[in-house]
Amino acid sequence: MESIECRVCGGRSSHTKVVRKIKASNELYHKMMGTIDTPEKFEEKRMELAQNVWKTMKDTDSRECRNCHGFDYMDFDKQEERSADRHDEAIENRDPDNEETHGEGETCIDCHKGIAHRLPEGYDPAEDDS
């Protein structure tokens, strides 16, 4: 599997890159202040940090994923049946004419937490309300 650098997922427009740089400076601040300056301190905050990222991704309709992985680029015939079915369902739920969801269906992060980064210790999908 090919490795992708974080800068690739950060967004293609200048605006999204600037916003991401500002958020990154906040992370640097906390590292310098000692909040997350050791692996142990970082691990203690990992769940909180992950939840912040998941919320942002939900709010932006998983923009970072869609920079490369839009539904238009997917070949469902090359996916496992379960994956293809879930992606097809997601497309249907995103349709604004869908009377049940009104286009407010799931986004990538709803099913794909832990794809780019290891899940926080103690994460339980059954308790996930993000």
N, C-alpha and C positions, 0 to 999 in steps of 0.2 A: 504494500500500500504506500502510495506516495505521501511524503510529509509536506504539509503546507505551513508556511510561516504566518504568524499572527497578522502581520501587516497586510497580507492578502485579504483576510476576512474583514478588515476594519472598515471597508466601504470604499466605493469608487469615487464618490463626489468629494470635492474639497470640504464642503460643509461637514459631512460625516467624519472625515479624517480629523478636522479641527476639534470637533466635539470629543472624539476618542482620545486625542492628545491631551485635552483638558482633564478628562477622567483619569488618564494615565498619570498626570502630574499629581493628582490626589493620592494615587497609590504610592508614588515616590515619596510624597510628604509623610505618609504613614510609616513607610519603611525607615525614613530618616528619624522620625520621632520615636521609633522603637516599638510601634504598635504591631508590626508584622516583620521585624528585622531578623527573626530566626525561623528555621523551618517549623519549630514547635509552636511558636506564636502564630505563624501563618496557618498551620493546621487547625489551631483553635478557632480561627476566624473563617476558615474555608467555607463552612456552610453559609454563613452570612454573606460572604463575598459572592459565592455561587448564586444565592437567591437574588442578589442585586443584579447580577448579569442576566439571570433567567427572566427577571421582570423587565429589564431593558429589552431583551430579545423579544419577549411577548409584545411589549409596547410598540416595537418597530417591525412587527410581523417577520421576525427572524431575518432581518435584512442581511446580516453577515453571511448567513447560509445561502440566501437567494442570489448573492453576487455571482455565485457559480452554479448553484443547484436549483434553478427554477424548474417548475414542473414541465415547461416547454422543452427542456433539455433532457428529460428522463426518458429512458427506453424501458417501459414496463415489462417488455418481453425478456429483458436481461435480469430482472429482479425476481427474487423468490416470490411465490404466489401471495404469501401473507403481506409482504412489503408492497407489492403492486396493488393489492386490494386496499390497504390502508392509504396509500397515496391517492388512489382513485376516489376513495371516500373523502379524503381531505379536499380534493379539487371540487367535488360536489358540494361539500359544506361551505366552501368559499364563494360559491355562486350567489351573487346578490339576489337572484330570483328564487333561491331556496327558501320556501315559506317557513321552514323550521329554524334555520340558522341565520337567515338574512345576510349571508356572507361573512358572518362572524365565527367561522369555524376555527379549528385548531391551526397552529402554526408549527414550524419545524421543531422548535424547542420543546413543545408539549410531549413529543415522543422520543426525541433524540438527545436528552440530557446525558452527559458523560461521553459524548462522541469526541469532542475536541480536547477535553480535560477530564482527568479522573474525577469521579463523583466524590463528594465529601464523605468521610467516614460517618456512618450512622444514617445516611440518606435512606429514606423509606418511601418508595413511590406511592404506597397506599396512603401515606400521610401528606403527600404533596398537594398543596392547594394553589400553587403558582401557575 
